[in-house]
Amino acid sequence: MPEMQSAKLAKGKPGPSTVRFLDISEIRDDVVVLKDGTVRAVLSVSSVNFILKGETEQEAIIEAYVGFLNILDHPLQVMIQSRKFNIEPYLNELNAREKEIGNELLRAQLRDYRSFVSQLVLSGEAMSKKFFVVVPYDPLTEKKKNFFSRMGEILSPAAAIKLKEKQFAERKEGLIQRVTNVVGGLSAIGLKVQMLDTQTLIQLYYSFYNPIASETQKLPDVNEVRIES
């Protein structure tokens, strides 16, 4: 009897929330707020095929990149997201077309093509890559916190800082100034840069922490989400 009661009690206890292990406190106004009160902006950056460039173009890119690094007075984080192409809808479309074709030769060619595309993705050779640059802003006042204060924020989601409007506005202003400089430096290299908005940020982090589920379970628009306090 005691064993059964213990089992029921153990089963009824909820496990630790996943939120406890995340550094993110909230995402609002296109800004990521961490639990220590610092803020981040995430930039989507295009790629450039350096190898296909001529020697003069390569030298110009290198010179622009060196100049960009020299003007930086803060750290940056570069992230690369690699995902296999989701070709299931495309394969289904090819399968439907095959059924509509009356010519047996064309149907056989379409089957071979569908098999080739499927094997190409399964072999891992067909991957989509997205590049991101994370721009941080760390107010000096936050760096004065001791070890125990920071540890308490990490272990307890309730202790996560909810920035006041004035604090948030000041830190966002400092962050945007950095973002402007970074965008200018990367654009000089020939890259296309765009700061992610709130909805895209949520989708990005959701796909990072839930790579499998994000393929089939899409998030609703952030403006339609209502959170009960």
Secondary structure, DSSP 8 states (H G I E B T S, - for coil): -HHHHHHHHHHHS----GGGG-SEEEEETTEEEETTS-EEEEEEE----STTS-HHHHHHHHHHHHHHHHH--S--EEEEEEEE---HHHHHHHHHHHHH---HHHHHHHHHHHHHHHHHHHTT--EEEEEEEEEEE--GGGGG--HHHHHHHHH-GGGS----HHHHHHHHHHHHHHHHHHHHHHHHTT--EEE--HHHHHHHHHHHH-TTHHHH-----GGG-----
